[in-house]
Amino acid sequence: MTAVSMVLTLAVVVMWLGQAMPKSVALVVGLGLDGGWLATLAYERRLAAQGDHSTPVTVVGWVFGAAATGVLVTHALMADKDSIGAWLAVSWLPLAAKALWLVHGLWERTALTPDALDAIQGIQQEARDEAAVARARLRSDAATEETRLTAVTQAGARVAHVQAKTAEALAEAWSTLEKARQGEDTGRALTSVTSRVTPDVTPRWELPVWGPSEAVPALESGPALTDEALDVLVDEIRHSEVPALSYREMAARFRTAGHSASEVRLRAAWKRVA
């Protein structure tokens, strides 16, 4: 686009100024315009390659581009009506070429080396792999949990079914026993084998107990030792031998003798007497 803009600018300058001056002079003027524009463009590209930037050079380059565009627009307006549209259509090429060079400079500033691009691609691929593995793990965990819940539900249903059948069987057996107890013939047959407590009185045969049984009350422990009594016992056991026993030996003999006290109280008594 830069080359086309330079050719068009040179042709317009030669055609435009060739009528008022020799074409050689017009050619020099056109080449000077294009040469100045190309020189500023080359210098700006050199600075960009060195990582530098010059605002005056950029401004001068835009001035040359605007001048070339102005020449093309002026020529288009002065041309015949049939060719005005064609010349106006190409008059924007110098500014467009300058804008493309600017975009290319921005692209060069953000360009990365092949090693950096490979590293970025590797990082992105690793992230995609980790995401895929995480999704697979979540799906597997969900499937495992679903299978476990299904198995637990089925097992619970089987247990409930067995319990229901057992309860039904027990209820039938209990009903049979109740009918046997209520029946006159079976009642006399069952009571005939029971021992008589009172003469001429037949004890009634009762059904066995079917239900929750009462818990056996725990044996009551002896009264807890007072601190004074506990201190006396600890002191006696401690001084039962010479030299005095250690706490571990005293505690073992204390419990072997059948006494009871919590570890906290026993250690506190030891500290008091020792």
C-alpha positions, 0 to 999 in steps of 0.5 A: 500500500505504501508503494502504491501510494508513492506511485499515485502521488508521483503520477499526480504531481507530475500530471498536475505540475507538468502543465505549469513547469517542465515535467522533469521539475515536476518529477523532482518535486514528486520524488522529493515528496515521496522521498521525504515520506519514505525517509521518515518512515524508514527512520521511524522503523529503525527507532522501533527496531532499537526499542526507541520512539521519536515523537517529532519523526512520527509527526513529520511522517504524518505530515508527509502522509497528509500532504500526499493525501491532500495532493490526491484529493486536490487532483481528484477535485480538479479532475473531470467529473467522470474520474472524480470518484476514481481519484477520491477512491485512491486518495486515502491510500497514503494515510491508510498506509501510515496507519498500517505501519502504526499497527505493525509497530504495535504488533512488533511491541507485543510480539513474543518469541517462539519459546515464549509461545511454546511455554504459553501453549504448554501452560494452557494445555496443562490447565486444560488437562487438569480441568479434564481430570477434575471433571472426570474425577467429579463424574467418577465420585458422583457415579460411585456415590450414586452406586453406594446410595443405591446399594444402601437403599436396597440393603435397607429395603431387604432388612425392612422386608425381613423385619416385616416378615419376622414380625408377621410370623411372631404375630401369627405365633402369638395369635395361635398361643392366645387362641390355645389359651382361650380355648376350653379344651386346650386350657384344661389340657394345659392347666392339668400339668401345672402344680396346684397351689391351693386345693380345688383351685387350678392355676391359670396358664399364662402366656409367656412375656413378649415385649421389652424386658426391664433392665436389671438395676446395677449394684450400688457401689460403696460410699465414696471415701472422704478426703480425710480417709483417703489421705490416711489410706494413702499415707499408710500405704506410702509408708508401709515400706522403707523407703516410702513408696512412689506414687505408681506403687502406692496407687497399685497397692491402693487398688489391689486392696479393694479401695476405689477412688478416681485418679484425680482424687488419688493424685490430689491425696498423694500431693497432700500427704507427700 
